[in-house]
Amino acid sequence: MRFVSVLLLLGIVSSVRSQAPLQILPPDTEPRKMLHSYLLGEAQKHFDARRKAVASLKTPEQIQKRQAELKAKFLAAIGPFPDKSPLNPRTASIVKADGFRVENVIFESRPNHHVTANFYLPDGKGPFPGVLVPCGHSVNGKAAEAYQRACILMAKNGLAVLCYDPIGQGERVQLLDDSGKPGVKGNTSEHTMVGVGALLVGQSTAGYRIWDGIRAIDYLVSRPEIDAKRIGCTGNSGGGTLTAYLMALDDRILCAAPSCYITTLERLFATIGPQDAEQNITGQVAFGMEHTDFVTMRAPRPTLICIASQDYFDQVGSWTTFREATQIYAKLGHGERVSLFEYDDKHGFSKPRREAAMRWMRRWLLNSDDAPSEGDFKMFTDEQLQCTRSGQVLADFKGISAFGLNMQVAKKHEADRAKFASLSAKERQTEIRRRLALSEETPKAKLLSQKIHYLEDRLSTHKLTYDTEPGIRVPVLRFKHLAPKGATIVVLPDQGLPESGKLTGWLDEAYQKHHQEVWAFDVRGMGETMPLGKSAYFGPDEKQAFLGLHIGRPLLGQRVLDVLSMLKAIPGDEIHLVGHGATGPIALHVAALDPRVKAVTLEKSLASWESVVRTPISAAQLASVIPGVLAAYDLPDLAETLAPRSLTIRGPVDATLTSLTKAGAEAAFARCRAAYAKAGAAMAMVVE
């Protein structure tokens, strides 16, 4: 068995990346839309299957069974909730107003994890119905004018209201810079940053936010002024999302009115696509849960869907949801308990929708089917509604942020990860395949086209196209010798194939002088098929990563499938697999699953997923996320299992794509080095 030297290997990807990407796929096939189209097609299969399943529901018993099954799957997907701990509520200040007062309160949804809220309490003798108002994505959270107006409107009409700050907004920014300002630009970006680490440890931004909402209801019903049997919930946009989640999961919510959110995932994906982390539930599409189910899972409790005619959340989907919901409610004998209100304006909790939500609450919580209108209320200043001294809970209390919650869970899983190497090879492969959603048998890539790009003597360069799954085309360069020797080198560039289609540096020598065959190709969504999206924090494939999670097939797993499928089509008994940057984790997983890979070289590859959890602001890591993987293994654990095969790790990087120091690299792969030494193959592992 012959492998090129480590020094020669160092140039493999730089030689591939030094030029503009090569174009092999025909432009009229729209390569950069390929991955997105494929994922939409896969999602559509699930949407169609769900539609048939819902159409088969004929009796209340069948509906109730499906409600219970979906609730269990939903709860499993968002990650386990903690045990309820003391809320430790406190009232920071009280602001009196005309007909009501506002108490600025703080409670702990988890130990040392603080929630800031405004409690609007009507004058007079209670107990009053209580309404929870989760905020949309306003920078100032609960102090935003639209949410103030909604709360004042309800308080003036006999409803007590609790409006709380979501993480990343108002007084609950989860990452502050040295000047006390938000460390992540944009609250939705912070939500997704939290989500990257949360997914890796088996949690989710949705789960964190839902738990805040459940504990907010706990606070609300703990107040003596509130009738715990008369609880409502309404919110707009991101608050509509949380209203949808909470009303489906918390049976204490008698009536609900989500605004400017409910459509269908089918229409959402076809229009604006997936949004931030809390709006994407792992496996949701795969296990058959649509937006409609947020409504019907709570049937026959009263639900009003509020929409805007000019919203970017698709109205056709909203009406589709409403139609299906009315059928389910009718089969349960209460068709009148679901309704839809549409007003011809843009996205937002505008006056017409605020009034509609308030009237719905009065109908079902006060038994008053009237139509009060909103007046010209005086707004509070942000300072008047502030619960903390500094304006931020982390600055005041030095508590645990959502990023800190991720690290706590990762720490608990350390012992589980340590067991991975002790499993048998078959057990490890079974676990890896399960995490990546890969079947036991990988199909062989199908050759679709090939042509000679360059020919000289016994050497030739070929442009090829392979199909690894129906709808997925992989562009390939093959550098072929009539009598190849040694291991076949397989290169996985992360920035596309070289424009010239020619090898340079050590690759040229390996090919021409040593007669080694070299294959280089783009996995789906990289290089030539890179999606058209733009994301400063999460990479151009952010939406595709979320789509993959929705259908229960993480993007990393799909890319591993591409390589495994291609290796079946590549001749030779020994493979030297080389990954660079984002393809490094792909190469590691492939090597762990395919024994033909006898050597692995990783250049500028992520050292560990644990570093992603530890680093609040990571760079382009979403597409490499495998939900819950850190409960089983980390990247160094995979590397450890490769012993005694040749392993070269050059310039490993942290979650920000910054190269580790020598000491940092050695620390990251200490157990791996020990495993190689134990296997008598210390020289086979090189870390540079």
Helices and strands as residue ranges (DSSP letters): H 6-9, H 12-17, G 27-29, G 31-33, H 34-55, H 60-78, E 90-97, E 100-110, E 113-122, E 128-134, G 141-143, H 145-155, E 160-164, H 187-200, H 205-222, E 226-236, H 238-249, E 253-259, H 265-270, G 277-279, H 291-296, E 303-308, H 315-331, G 335-337, E 338-343, H 351-365, H 393-397, H 402-412, H 414-418, G 420-422, H 425-436, E 446-456, E 459-469, E 472-481, E 488-492, H 505-512, E 518-521, G 527-529, H 542-550, H 555-569, E 575-580, G 581-583, H 584-593, E 597-603, H 609-614, G 622-624, G 629-631, H 635-640, E 646-650, H 662-668, H 670-678, G 682-684, E 685-687
